Amino acid sequence: MALPKLTAETTPEQMHDLFEQARKASDLLKALS
């Protein structure tokens, strides 16, 4: 899964989505470890 590049045009909604994806991935890694 490729994450979109952060640019000056990144919207708050995109930033929120990125943080949500990162949080889910982190939770998943914790669950697997």
The first five atom37 places (N, CA, C, CB, O) and aatype in JSON, in Angstrom:
{
  "aatype": [12, 0, 10, 14, 11, 10, 16, 0, 6, 16, 16, 14, 6, 5, 12, 8, 3, 10, 13, 6, 5, 0, 1, 11, 0, 15, 3, 10, 10, 11, 0, 10, 15],
  "atom_mask": [
    [1, 1, 1, 1, 1],
    [1, 1, 1, 1, 1],
    [1, 1, 1, 1, 1],
    [1, 1, 1, 1, 1],
    [1, 1, 1, 1, 1],
    [1, 1, 1, 1, 1],
    [1, 1, 1, 1, 1],
    [1, 1, 1, 1, 1],
    [1, 1, 1, 1, 1],
    [1, 1, 1, 1, 1],
    [1, 1, 1, 1, 1],
    [1, 1, 1, 1, 1],
    [1, 1, 1, 1, 1],
    [1, 1, 1, 1, 1],
    [1, 1, 1, 1, 1],
    [1, 1, 1, 1, 1],
    [1, 1, 1, 1, 1],
    [1, 1, 1, 1, 1],
    [1, 1, 1, 1, 1],
    [1, 1, 1, 1, 1],
    [1, 1, 1, 1, 1],
    [1, 1, 1, 1, 1],
    [1, 1, 1, 1, 1],
    [1, 1, 1, 1, 1],
    [1, 1, 1, 1, 1],
    [1, 1, 1, 1, 1],
    [1, 1, 1, 1, 1],
    [1, 1, 1, 1, 1],
    [1, 1, 1, 1, 1],
    [1, 1, 1, 1, 1],
    [1, 1, 1, 1, 1],
    [1, 1, 1, 1, 1],
    [1, 1, 1, 1, 1]
  ],
  "atom_positions": [
    [[0.85, -1.2, 0.0], [0.0, 0.0, 0.0], [0.88, 1.24, 0.0], [-0.96, 0.01, 1.23], [1.68, 1.44, 0.91]],
    [[0.73, 2.06, -1.01], [1.54, 3.27, -1.11], [0.83, 4.44, -0.45], [1.86, 3.61, -2.58], [-0.36, 4.67, -0.68]],
    [[1.57, 5.16, 0.36], [0.99, 6.34, 0.98], [1.17, 7.53, 0.06], [1.62, 6.62, 2.36], [2.22, 7.66, -0.58]],
    [[0.18, 8.4, -0.01], [0.33, 9.59, -0.85], [1.45, 10.48, -0.32], [-0.98, 10.38, -0.92], [1.66, 10.57, 0.89]],
    [[2.15, 11.13, -1.23], [3.21, 12.04, -0.79], [2.6, 13.26, -0.13], [4.09, 12.46, -1.98], [1.56, 13.76, -0.56]],
    [[3.25, 13.73, 0.91], [2.78, 14.94, 1.57], [3.31, 16.15, 0.81], [3.24, 14.99, 3.06], [4.51, 16.3, 0.59]],
    [[2.38, 17.0, 0.41], [2.77, 18.19, -0.32], [2.06, 19.39, 0.28], [2.43, 18.05, -1.83], [1.26, 19.25, 1.21]],
    [[2.36, 20.56, -0.24], [1.69, 21.77, 0.23], [0.19, 21.68, -0.03], [2.27, 23.01, -0.46], [-0.59, 22.39, 0.6]],
    [[-0.2, 20.8, -0.97], [-1.62, 20.69, -1.31], [-2.36, 19.62, -0.5], [-1.76, 20.39, -2.77], [-3.55, 19.39, -0.7]],
    [[-1.64, 18.98, 0.42], [-2.3, 17.95, 1.22], [-3.38, 18.6, 2.09], [-1.28, 17.18, 2.11], [-3.11, 19.53, 2.84]],
    [[-4.59, 18.08, 1.97], [-5.7, 18.67, 2.72], [-5.77, 18.1, 4.12], [-7.03, 18.44, 1.98], [-5.23, 17.02, 4.38]],
    [[-6.42, 18.8, 5.03], [-6.6, 18.26, 6.39], [-7.28, 16.89, 6.37], [-7.42, 19.22, 7.24], [-6.97, 16.03, 7.19]],
    [[-8.2, 16.7, 5.44], [-8.87, 15.4, 5.35], [-7.89, 14.3, 4.99], [-10.01, 15.44, 4.32], [-7.93, 13.21, 5.55]],
    [[-6.99, 14.59, 4.04], [-5.99, 13.59, 3.66], [-5.05, 13.31, 4.83], [-5.18, 14.07, 2.43], [-4.67, 12.16, 5.09]],
    [[-4.68, 14.37, 5.54], [-3.81, 14.18, 6.7], [-4.49, 13.29, 7.72], [-3.44, 15.55, 7.33], [-3.87, 12.4, 8.3]],
    [[-5.79, 13.54, 7.95], [-6.54, 12.73, 8.91], [-6.56, 11.27, 8.48], [-7.99, 13.27, 9.06], [-6.38, 10.37, 9.29]],
    [[-6.79, 11.04, 7.19], [-6.81, 9.68, 6.67], [-5.46, 9.0, 6.89], [-7.17, 9.67, 5.18], [-5.41, 7.83, 7.28]],
    [[-4.38, 9.74, 6.65], [-3.04, 9.18, 6.84], [-2.83, 8.79, 8.3], [-1.97, 10.17, 6.39], [-2.31, 7.71, 8.59]],
    [[-3.23, 9.67, 9.21], [-3.05, 9.37, 10.63], [-3.89, 8.17, 11.03], [-3.42, 10.59, 11.49], [-3.44, 7.33, 11.81]],
    [[-5.1, 8.08, 10.5], [-5.96, 6.93, 10.8], [-5.32, 5.64, 10.31], [-7.35, 7.11, 10.17], [-5.32, 4.63, 11.02]],
    [[-4.77, 5.67, 9.09], [-4.14, 4.47, 8.54], [-2.93, 4.08, 9.39], [-3.7, 4.7, 7.07], [-2.72, 2.9, 9.67]],
    [[-2.15, 5.07, 9.79], [-0.97, 4.79, 10.61], [-1.37, 4.2, 11.96], [-0.14, 6.08, 10.81], [-0.73, 3.29, 12.47]],
    [[-2.45, 4.73, 12.53], [-2.89, 4.24, 13.83], [-3.39, 2.8, 13.72], [-4.0, 5.14, 14.41], [-3.1, 1.96, 14.57]],
    [[-4.14, 2.52, 12.65], [-4.63, 1.15, 12.45], [-3.47, 0.19, 12.24], [-5.59, 1.09, 11.25], [-3.47, -0.92, 12.78]],
    [[-2.48, 0.61, 11.45], [-1.32, -0.24, 11.21], [-0.57, -0.51, 12.51], [-0.38, 0.4, 10.17], [-0.12, -1.62, 12.76]],
    [[-0.45, 0.52, 13.34], [0.23, 0.38, 14.62], [-0.53, -0.6, 15.51], [0.37, 1.75, 15.32], [0.07, -1.46, 16.14]],
    [[-1.86, -0.46, 15.56], [-2.67, -1.37, 16.36], [-2.52, -2.8, 15.86], [-4.14, -0.95, 16.33], [-2.45, -3.74, 16.66]],
    [[-2.47, -2.96, 14.55], [-2.35, -4.29, 13.96], [-1.01, -4.92, 14.35], [-2.48, -4.21, 12.43], [-0.95, -6.09, 14.72]],
    [[0.06, -4.14, 14.27], [1.37, -4.65, 14.65], [1.4, -5.05, 16.12], [2.46, -3.6, 14.37], [1.99, -6.07, 16.48]],
    [[0.77, -4.26, 16.96], [0.73, -4.59, 18.39], [-0.03, -5.89, 18.6], [0.07, -3.44, 19.2], [0.36, -6.73, 19.41]],
    [[-1.12, -6.06, 17.87], [-1.94, -7.26, 18.01], [-1.17, -8.5, 17.56], [-3.24, -7.12, 17.21], [-1.35, -9.59, 18.12]],
    [[-0.32, -8.34, 16.57], [0.42, -9.49, 16.03], [1.65, -9.83, 16.86], [0.83, -9.22, 14.6], [2.13, -10.97, 16.81]],
    [[2.16, -8.88, 17.61], [3.4, -9.12, 18.36], [3.16, -9.84, 19.67], [4.12, -7.82, 18.62], [4.11, -10.12, 20.41]]
  ]
}
